[in-house]
């Protein structure tokens, strides 16, 4: 009779820590196992970007024993996890349901393959390299720079909207709509801190999330590359597919991916067309 192979929380944690070493995370980050019994068996995992009440409900309804999230639940210190607090309610619900929680955040951002690799692949970039190389060397680092089939900024914006998960926020761009784009830098998640790096990389355009008015305007006024701003959740969601495929190859478990849009913006209305003046 064949031996029954059981996957435990500790097995998944060890594999995730090997692929996304905790020491590669930023000092301010909080990654790794957040809660859960190490020896608890796991046969179903849900991969999510955000551990919020809705994705917790999704995991419990699916019968998952573990959530692997990108964004930390406990990034900032808390003095209480009482059930009448937002994070406390989530933690109590997870514990009652026997669902473990593991986080891979900035250690997954710099990994190879990591969050920005998945984003670059979704957009068809080739010959990629890190936008900001990691001190450990190799292909590790924040963001990716790659080549693409040349197209106008307007067409690239539409292409990005068609390739990334749909959100109410959609995709917007800054720069000359007719500018030809042949090299593109991307960064999953918030990326306006890397505007100067993208300029020095000599790319035609830079795609990331959470671009702000003044930094974007000053960047363009200084001759920087065109900008494409996408929803934070949408820029990181492609990574979940790559993560899930890797887990399925490594463990005899069912791995689900959440398509629940956790972007906070839920309504988008285009402004009326401006009337041209003669």
MINUFI-700400 format. One record per atom (N, C-alpha, C, O): residue in one letter; x, y, z. Coordinates in steps of 0.02 Angstrom, whole numbers, plus 50000, padded with zeros to 5 digits. Atoms other than C-alpha are relative to their C-alpha. Example, Ala and Ser with C-alpha at 12.3 -4.5 7.8 and 13.67 -1.06 7.14 Angstrom:
MINUFI-700400
A500454994150000;A506154977550390;A500455006050000;A500975005950033;S499584994149997;S506844994750357;S499615005550037;S499865011050045;
//
This chain:
MINUFI-700400
X500434994050000;X500005000050000;X500445006250000;X500905006850041;X499594994050006;X500725016949948;X499915004450061;X499365005050089;X500034995449943;X501155029150086;X499615006349981;X499665008749924;X500384994050011;X500005043950103;X500435006150016;X500705006750071;X499594994049990;X500915060450080;X499565005650025;X499075007449992;X500384994449971;X500275074450190;X500425006349998;X501005006250020;X499664993650000;X500745092550164;X499785003950061;X499195004650075;X500144996149940;X500865102850323;X500175007349988;X500535009149941;X499844992950004;X500935121550351;X500755001249998;X501005005349960;X499274999049996;X502785120050395;X500344998449934;X500855001549918;X499715001650066;X503155112050224;X499935005849952;X500395007649916;X500124994350044;X502375126550132;X500415006050021;X500685009549978;X499604994449975;X503225139450243;X500734999249980;X501045004049958;X499305001250018;X504925131450213;X500125001349926;X500635004349908;X499924999050072;X504675131350025;X499945007349981;X500335009849940;X500094992950015;X504045149250020;X500595004150025;X500815008849991;X499414996449974;X505485155250129;X500614998749957;X501055003049953;X499445001550043;X506695146550012;X499965003949934;X500465006349908;X500094996350064;X505955154649857;X500015007550010;X500255011249968;X500034992949984;X505655171449939;X500325001150069;X499975001950119;X499654999549935;X506985172950076;X499785006250039;X499735011750012;X500234994549959;X506405183650220;X500535005550006;X500375011450014;X499474994949994;X508095192250227;X500035004649939;X500375009749941;X500034995650058;X507735199550054;X499455005350006;X499405009849965;X500534995049989;X506245209250122;X500305006450028;X500825006350060;X499784993749971;X506415227550167;X499964999750076;X499564995950104;X499985000149927;X506815231050350;X499325001650032;X499164999050085;X500644997949972;X505115239050377;X499444995049987;X498904995650015;X500525004650021;X504175224450302;X499884994650052;X500304993550096;X500185005449954;X503315210250395;X499764994149958;X499194994149934;X500165005650044;X503355193850300;X500074993450038;X500304993250095;X499965006649970;X503255175250336;X499334997850027;X498815000750011;X500625002649971;X501975165250434;X499745004950052;X500095006850099;X500324995249954;X500765176850524;X499634996250054;X499654998150113;X500365004149951;X499685163650608;X499884993149969;X499884992449908;X500135006850023;X499325145050598;X500454995150037;X501004996850058;X499615005349969;X499925128750674;X500474996949949;X500264995049894;X499515002650048;X501525122450593;X499844993049976;X499954991449918;X500125007050019;X500975104250595;X499304998849972;X499114993149960;X500685000850028;X499205107550530;X500034997749928;X500435000449889;X500005002350069;X498835098050369;X499675005049953;X499205008549972;X500264995550051;X498495107750209;X499884996149936;X500344992849911;X500125003050066;X497655101150053;X499715005149951;X499625003649892;X500264994750044;X496975117649985;X500255006750024;X500215008350083;X499724993449985;X497765134949976;X499655005249956;X499485003849898;X500264994450039;X497055151649920;X500535005449997;X500775007650049;X499524994750010;X498255164449847;X499635006649988;X499195006949945;X500354993650004;X497725182649868;X500515005750001;X501085004750022;X499594994149992;X498435200049855;X499895003050069;X500385004850103;X500164997049935;X497545206650010;X499624995250044;X499144991950021;X500375003949951;X496995197450166;X499495004850032;X499655008350080;X500544995749977;X495355206550193;X499404995550016;X499404989649997;X500585004349983;X493655200450259;X499724996249940;X499524990449948;X500295003350058;X493075196450083;X500414994149976;X500134988949958;X499595005650022;X494565185550038;X500044994650054;X500124988750038;X500055005049946;X494485177150209;X499364995949991;X499374989849997;X500635003550013;X492665172850172;X500084995249941;X499834989649942;X499895004050060;X493215166350002;X500404993750018;X500234988249995;X499605005849980;X494535155050081;X499604995050040;X499644989050029;X500405004449957;X493345148050211;X499474996449959;X499364990449968;X500515003150042;X491975144950083;X500304994649955;X499974989749939;X499665004850044;X493235135749973;X500304994150038;X500544989350008;X499715005349960;X493825124950118;X500765000150002;X501074995050012;X499264999449998;X495615131550111;X500245000050072;X499925002950116;X499695000049934;X496735128450261;X500565005150006;X500865005950059;X499464995149998;X497985141950213;X499885005349948;X499655003949892;X500004994350046;X498025159150133;X500725002249991;X501085003150040;X499354996950014;X499595165350048;X499845006849971;X499545007349917;X500164993150020;X499475184350034;X500625003849982;X501175002250005;X499444995650018;X500575197549956;X500075005750051;X500625006850076;X499964994449954;X500155212250068;X499944997750073;X499504993750089;X500035002049930;X500495210550255;X499365002450034;X499125007950022;X500574998149960;X499015210550372;X500225004350058;X499875009050078;X499754996549940;X500065216850518;X500645003849984;X501155002950017;X499414996150019;X501265228850433;X500185005150054;X500775006050070;X499894995149947;X501055242150567;X499824996950068;X499364992850072;X500145002949934;X501095237950753;X499295001450023;X499015006850010;X500664999149970;X499435235450840;X500064998450074;X500474994250094;X499995001249928;X499095235851027;X499464995150022;X499444993050079;X500545004549983;X497585224651018;X499764996349937;X499754999149883;X500335003750053;X496835210850911;X499314997850025;X499074992450008;X500675001349975;X495175211651002;X499524999349941;X499625002449889;X500465001250056;X493715205750895;X499585006049979;X499215005649930;X500364994150022;X492985223250889;X500455004849961;X500275010549949;X499564996150043;X494485229550788;X500024996749931;X499874990849924;X500005002550069;X494665227650599;X500454993949992;X500244988649970;X499525005550008;X496225216850602;X499864994450050;X499964988550035;X500175005149950;X495675207950760;X499454995449975;X499494989349985;X500545004250027;X494075202050675;X500264995049949;X500064989249948;X499715004450050;X495085194950531;X500394994450033;X500314988650014;X499595005049967;X496305186050645;X499584994850037;X499704988850032;X500445004749964;X494945178550755;X499634995449952;X499554989449965;X500365004250048;X493995172550603;X500454994749970;X500244989049961;X499525004950028;X495545164250529;X500154994550051;X500164988650033;X499835005049949;X495975155650693;X499414995350012;X499504989250017;X500595004249988;X494195149550721;X499904995049943;X499694989349954;X500105004350058;X494155142450544;X500604995449987;X500574991249942;X499415004250010;X495885134550559;X500375001649936;X500634997149903;X499674997950062;X496595144550414;X500655003650017;X500645008750052;X499354996849990;X498455148750418;X500085005849951;X499765005949899;X499864994250042;X499105165050344;X500745001049992;X501115001550042;X499304998850014;X500785167550260;X500055006049952;X499635006849908;X499914994050041;X501435183750181;X500684999949965;X501194998649996;X499394998850039;X502715186250042;X499915006749966;X499525007249918;X500114993250025;X502865204850007;X500615002649963;X500715000849905;X499424997350036;X504455214449965;X500524994749983;X500924995549937;X499565005550018;X505415198049967;X499764996649935;X500174993749899;X500255002450064;X504275192649823;X500085005349945;X500135003649887;X499894994750049;X504475209649739;X500684999549967;X500755000749907;X499325000150027;X506355207349718;X500194993149974;X500724992449945;X499845006950019;X506285188649683;X500044999349924;X499785003449886;X499985001750071;X506665180749515;X499884992449993;X500334988550008;X500554995750023;X505395175449464;X499625002950059;X499554999850112;X500364996549947;X504395187849565;X499425004049971;X499205002749915;X500604996250018;X502985200449557;X500085003749934;X499645003549891;X499914996150061;X503725211449420;X500144995749940;X500004997749883;X499915004750055;X504245196449315;X499334998049971;X499234997849910;X500675002050022;X502435190949308;X499665005749962;X499325004549912;X500284994250034;X501895208549261;X500315001049931;X499965002249882;X499654999250064;X503225209749125;X499794994649950;X499694996149891;X500215005550044;X502735192749055;X499295001149974;X499164999849915;X500694998750020;X500895197649051;X499985005249944;X499535005149901;X499984994750050;X501375212748945;X500454998349940;X500555002449896;X499615002350057;X502475202548828;X500705002749995;X500995002849940;X499324997450002;X504155210148876;X500504994449991;X500404988950017;X499465004850010;X505735201048821;X500665003250019;X500715009350027;X499334997649981;X507575202348867;X499975004450062;X500255009850064;X500104996049940;X507095208349040;X500594999850047;X500994995150047;X499504999449947;X508235214049179;X499715004250056;X499225007850045;X500284996149945;X507955221749351;X500075007549987;X500575009849960;X499964992750003;X507565240349355;X500475002550055;X500865007050044;X499564998549944;X508415241349525;X500314993550025;X499994989950063;X499705006349980;X509635226849549;X500074999450075;X500215004350110;X499945001449929;X509655218849721;X500734998850017;X501124996549975;X499315000849979;X511265218349820;X500264992949996;X500864991849993;X499805007050003;X511265199349812;X500224998049930;X500504992649920;X499775001350068;X511585200349625;X499534995649960;X498964994449981;X500425004150043;X510925189549484;X499435003949970;X499505009849955;X500594996950029;X509195193249418;X499545003050053;X498985005150038;X500424997349946;X508545199049588;X499975007649995;X500455010849975;X500044992849998;X507905216649604;X499295002449990;X498854998649969;X500664997050008;X506425228449600;X499865001749927;X500315004049891;X500194998150067;X505475231049438;X500354996049946;X500804992149960;X499685003150058;X505935224949265;X500015004949942;X499565009149935;X499934996150062;X506525233149104;X500034995049943;X500404990149947;X499995004750056;X506195224748938;X499825003349934;X499635009249932;X500184997750067;X505905226448752;X499314997549982;X499084992450008;X500675001850022;X504225225648667;X499905001849927;X500295005749899;X500174998150068;X503435226548496;X499815007450001;X499355009350037;X500144992849997;X503445245348461;X499275001749985;X498974999049938;X500684997550011;X501765254048474;X499965006950033;X500395008850072;X500084993449971;X501125271248518;X499804999450074;X499584994150097;X500204999949930;X500825276148699;X499254998650007;X499044995150052;X500735001149997;X498955276448664;X499844992649990;X499424989850025;X500125007050013;X499005258848593;X500254995750058;X499944990750076;X499725003849943;X500105252548736;X499535000550060;X499444995650096;X500474999149944;X498875259748863;X499404995449990;X499184992150038;X500575004450014;X497445250448778;X500214992650007;X499824988550031;X499755006949995;X498515234648768;X500064997950073;X499874992450092;X499945001649929;X498915235448954;X499324998950031;X499234994450072;X500675000849973;X497075237648993;X499704993349980;X499314990350018;X500265006450024;X496685222048890;X500364994150031;X500074988650035;X499605005649974;X498065211448970;X499964999450076;X500084994050103;X500035000149927;X497845216149153;X499284999250023;X498815000849987;X500695000849974;X496345211949263;X499625006650000;X499915011850016;X500414993950004;X494925224349243;X499855002650070;X499714998750116;X500184996649938;X494635236849383;X499625006349983;X499645008649926;X500374993950011;X493525251949404;X500475005849982;X500305010149942;X499524994650012;X495075263049404;X500264999949929;X500425005149901;X499765000550068;X495625256549234;X500745001649993;X501125000750040;X499304998550016;X497255261949152;X500025007049970;X499615008749927;X499924993350028;X497825279649116;X500745001149984;X501184997750010;X499314998750020;X499385286849036;X500135007549999;X499685011549994;X499784993050001;X500375303049039;X500565000649949;X501054996849951;X499504999150052;X501365309248890;X499665000849932;X499045000749928;X500264999450068;X501165311348702;X499684993449979;X500034988349975;X500325006350019;X499865298348647;X500324996749939;X500284990649931;X499715002750061;X500795296248481;X500744998150009;X501054995749961;X499315001949989;X502495293348560;X500094992549991;X499704988650017;X499885007050012;X503225276748501;X500384997050060;X500874999850084;X499715003449942;X503645264548641;X500294993449978;X499944989149951;X499675006450017;X504905250648613;X500344996850060;X500484990850059;X499725002849938;X505655248748787;X499565002450057;X499355008250059;X500474998649947;X504625248048944;X500284997650067;X500544992050072;X499845002049932;X505015247849130;X499344998950037;X498865002650027;X500615001449962;X503725240149246;X500194998850073;X500754996750088;X499915001449929;X503525238849434;X499334998350029;X498875002450028;X500635001949969;X502155229149521;X499905004050064;X500355004550106;X500144996049941;X501315240049652;X500215007349992;X500345009649936;X499834992950000;X501715258049700;X500715001049973;X501174997649994;X499344999450032;X503155264249593;X500255006949989;X500755007849953;X499754993350017;X503335283049593;X500665001750034;X500975006750016;X499344998949971;X504875281849704;X500564998149951;X501144999849962;X499515002250048;X505745274249553;X499975004049934;X500265001949884;X500054995950061;X505335288049428;X500695002049974;X500835001549914;X499334998050020;X507135294149427;X500394994149972;X500784994949924;X499655006050024;X507785276449404;X499774998249930;X500174996449887;X500275001450066;X506625273749256;X500295004849948;X500435002849892;X499714995150046;X507285289749177;X500724998249983;X500924998349925;X499305001850011;X509085284349200;X500074993549961;X500594992349929;X499985006350038;X508665267349125;X499915001249925;X500044996749885;X500074998250070;X508295276248961;X499414996749964;X499434996049903;X500585003350032;X506615267748931;X499545005249969;X499585011149984;X500484995650032;X505235274948825;X499395001350044;X499085006650040;X500584999249957;X503885272248956;X500104995950064;X500504991250066;X499965003349935;X503655266749136;X499304998650025;X498895003250029;X500665002049977;X502145257049201;X500044997650072;X500454993450089;X500035002149930;X501715255349385;X499325002150027;X498875003949989;X500634998049968;X500335259249510;X500115006050046;X500675007550065;X500014994849948;X499885273549625;X500425006249984;X500725009150030;X499644993950017;X500695287849529;X499625006150026;X499015006450023;X500304994049971;X500405304849609;X500095006049954;X500545006149911;X500044994250044;X500025321549528;X500665003749993;X500935004349938;X499404995850004;X501565331849572;X500624996249977;X500974998649933;X499415003750025;X502925318549552;X499944998249926;X500444998649890;X500095001750071;X502175313249385;X500105006149956;X500435005749904;X499934994050040;X502045330949321;X500725002549995;X500945004449942;X499304997850000;X503815335549372;X500434995249960;X500904997449926;X499635005050039;X504465319349297;X499945001349926;X500445001349890;X500114998750072;X503695323049127;X500315006649979;X500605007249925;X499724993450016;X504235341349133;X500764999649995;X501075003849961;X499275000850001;X506025335249160;X500244995549943;X500834993949939;X499815004050058;X505985324749002;X500014992650013;X500324988849975;X500015007149984;X505665307949084;X499564996149953;X499184999049914;X500405004350044;X504865293148996;X499255000950014;X499045003150067;X500724999949992;X502995292248968;X499804995550058;X500174991050077;X500225003749941;X501995285349114;X499334996549987;X498894999349954;X500635003750002;X500635272149126;X499844998050071;X500234994750105;X500215001149931;X499685271249289;X499434994850001;X498924995949970;X500515005249996;X498715255349330;X499794999050073;X500125001650118;X500235001349931;X497745249449483;X500504995650036;X500794991050007;X499515003649960;X498845242849622;X499864992549998;X500314988549984;X500185007149999;X497905226249635;X500134996849932;X500394991249929;X499935002750067;X497925223749446;X500734998849982;X500894994149946;X499295000750017;X499815226249435;X500334994050034;X500834991550010;X499705005549963;X500155212549562;X499634993449992;X499904988150006;X500405006150009;X498765200149521;X500324994849956;X500254988849971;X499695005250041;X499755191449380;X500484995450038;X500564989550021;X499545004149961;X501015185449509;X499664994150033;X499974988850040;X500355005549968;X499695174749593;X499964993949956;X500004988249980;X500035005650046;X499545163949438;X500674996349998;X500694990149998;X499345003150001;X501415160849432;X500144996450065;X500414990850065;X499925003149934;X501465157249619;X499604993650005;X499864988550029;X500435005949996;X500005145149607;X500274994349958;X500264988649980;X499735005350043;X500785135649461;X500604996750032;X500684990650029;X499405002749966;X502405133649559;X499794995650059;X500094990250068;X500235003949944;X501485127349713;X499704993349977;X499814988150009;X500315006150025;X500485114749611;X500524994949977;X500434988949986;X499475004550023;X502085107549536;X500384996950059;X500634991350054;X499595002149943;X502905105949707;X499624995950051;X499924991550083;X500375003249947;X501505099849819;X499364996649973;X499064999149925;X500615003550022;X500055087449800;X499385003250032;X499014999950069;X500554996349970;X498785100749849;X499635003849946;X499885004749890;X500384995850045;X497435111049767;X500165007350016;X500135009450074;X499824993049990;X497945129149741;X499515004349961;X499465003749899;X500494995550031;X496615142249706;X500285007149999;X500695009050041;X499794993050007;X496885160149650;X499385004550005;X498895003549969;X500564995449991;X495735174149707;X499995005249944;X500495008649931;X500104994750050;X495055185249569;X499575005650029;X499345010049993;X500384994749968;X494155195949696;X500395006549998;X500945007050025;X499684993550008;X494585213949653;X500005003750067;X499475005950091;X499964996649935;X495215221649816;X500255007249992;X500435010450042;X499834993050010;X495655238349737;X499465004350034;X498875002950024;X500514996249962;X494795251449848;X499555004349956;X498995006049976;X500404995750043;X494165261749700;X499484995749964;X499664991049929;X500545004250026;X492475254949644;X499575003449946;X499175000149914;X500404996450050;X491735268449530;X500475004549959;X500905007949987;X499614995650044;X492505277249380;X499535002849947;X499184999049912;X500414996750051;X491625289949269;X500445004549960;X500795008849988;X499594995650042;X492475298049121;X499695006949998;X499085007749996;X500244993150005;X492355316949113;X499715001249930;X499934998149881;X500264998450066;X491315324248972;X500565002749955;X501025005949978;X499494997750046;X492325327648816;X500035007749999;X499535011249999;X499924992850004;X493065344948812;X499825002649931;X500014999649881;X500174997150064;X492355355948677;X500605003949973;X500925007750009;X499444996550031;X493665362248556;X499805007249986;X499235008749969;X500134992950013;X493815380948538;X500325002149934;X500895000549920;X499744997850064;X494005388748368;X500435006250009;X500705008949960;
//
